[in-house]
Amino acid sequence: MEKVRAVVKEIAYAENHAKLSPLKRSVIIPVLSFASSLYTLALSLRHSLYRFGLHRNHRLAVPVISVGNLTWGGNGKTPMVEFIARFLADSGIPPLILTRGYAGGDEARMLERHLFGRPAKIGVGANRAAVAASYFERYGYFDPRISTSNQSPCLDQKVESHLDLEKIGAVILDDGMQHWSLQRDLEIVMVNGLTLWGNCQLLPLGPLREPLTALKRADVAVIHNADLVSEQNLKEIEHMIREVKESLPIFFTRMTPSHFFEVANINSKLPLGALSNTVILCVSAIGSANAFVTAMEKVGASYVDRLDFSDHHVFQARDVEMIRRRLEELEDKFDSKPIVVVTEKDYDRDSEILKHLHPFKVLALCSELQTISHIGCTKNGFKKLLTEVLREKLPGAN
């Protein structure tokens, strides 16, 4: 299955199909094209069911912020969800994050670790309306859109009481753009600046979940990995977005590495410089591994190799053996014991299986999403816009 996924991804992001093998051009692409046509038909039918009210569109009791994208993974959705959750919690609006829980909930576990100590809750399940209802029943909620004397303070005011910390004040939909069964007050679409929209075809021929015209539904667009994209390419991406929705605010983010920890000891903390002059093998099962590998190439290693798996892939014993063989090859080649580096998502998916690579050391890279300055946008511009939008959507906010 990994080989099939790799072929599909290669076709989706191929700049020139003429460079693909004859088998891929004559057999695989036609099959994917037919499947893409069926997907387009199903997507159109689903739109119609919602448009004519045959499928319900639920309004939750609190404001809803959706963070999503138009393509498959690697767009920075989960880091942005964490960014917004921190912002809301620190502003006195305890959030509930609703996620589907891919691959056993690796993203949910990572969010739980990162948001520990903050008044944020994480609900996992495909039926997000039902999950939200169960959390509202258990913890209670307050609607910051309604300003009354006995309600909790809202934006720019700290929630003090334990009771208020328990109550939910907003919902964040992780990967929510195609989750049409819930209404939302703010739609944020993430765009991977490195891969963009590939061949601009719908799944499975291309990486698109919806046509680019779906950008019209967005309230904010965020170009992720912008620090790894040339100025000219950023301008072209902005132009493409504005052709669909001219008034759409566009912001820019990056993942900034902070430190490593040992998979065998999560409480350890190693500086980025600890891997200077070492041989590194990057192992990841994430949506877009290029940014991760590029970060590792900047820590001063003498050599960086990589093994990429499909997004949310759950490592098996055969994968561990494949990784071990690559490590042994690197050790023979460089006469130095290489170090494995994984992402936090890979760690949270299954930390135990990675320990089977002993005696090779396995580290996890910790990174955080940061907004960056660009023409017309300051580092704090996104937070300011988020505050303004929340004040507009939440009339009770001060």
C-alpha angles and dihedrals in degrees: 000000000000090000091050091050091049091053092048091050092048091054093044093056100032111126092201122026089197088075092058121097119271090248092056093046098044102036115012099043094051090049091049090046091055091047089048090054090053090048090051090052092049091048091051091049091050090051090052093050091056094040093055094041097248089125117049123242109207125212112208123217092248135044115284126214115192122204112190147129143220097240138049119280134316100070100114096255098142095046088050090050088054091047092053093043090055091047093051095043092049089048093056099260109113107213133214112212114209115201134165093228104233119200095010093315104297091157093047092052091049091050090049091054095046096045096043110138095024124102093253127125129199123212119192125200144095094247097064096175089058092045091050091049091052092051092047090052093048101042105017126229143229126210110226088194087076116065112206132152095249098046127101121269115265138203116002091011124099121235106229111175124079089231092058091047089057095049118086117237103176142009126227116201111212108210089359107147094096093037094098096165090083124062115225136202096207128027116199117185120199120211123195104225092200099056102014110179099330112214090349091240126132122252131323097011089048137011098257120115090187135009117274089254086078086079086081088075093057124101094192134018121204121195106211126204086024091152089066095051125086120246091246093052091048089055090050092050091049090050092052091051094047091050087064098038116006096190096051112125110233126203135177133229142176138189111247116200114225109173147320132252128198114253088222091054117029091186092064120100124198125183119240090248090063089087096053112135093007133122111248131196111197111209118183144155100196135123097258117017098175095084091049093050092045090054090053091050088060098056093080100258118163091226135005123199128176144210114192125197128184119276114285092005110165109225115239132194090264089055091053090052091050091051091047091052091052091049092051090050090051091047091052092046099048100025088230131103107251124222123228117224122192134175123255090252089058090049094050093046092063119340094174098063091053089060088065088076089077131163085038112081116242120201131183120219116227117208137165133208116251131183114231136205120257136159106313093358128093127199090257094041094098093052090047091051091046089052092049093047092047090051090050093046093039107048090183093064116106 
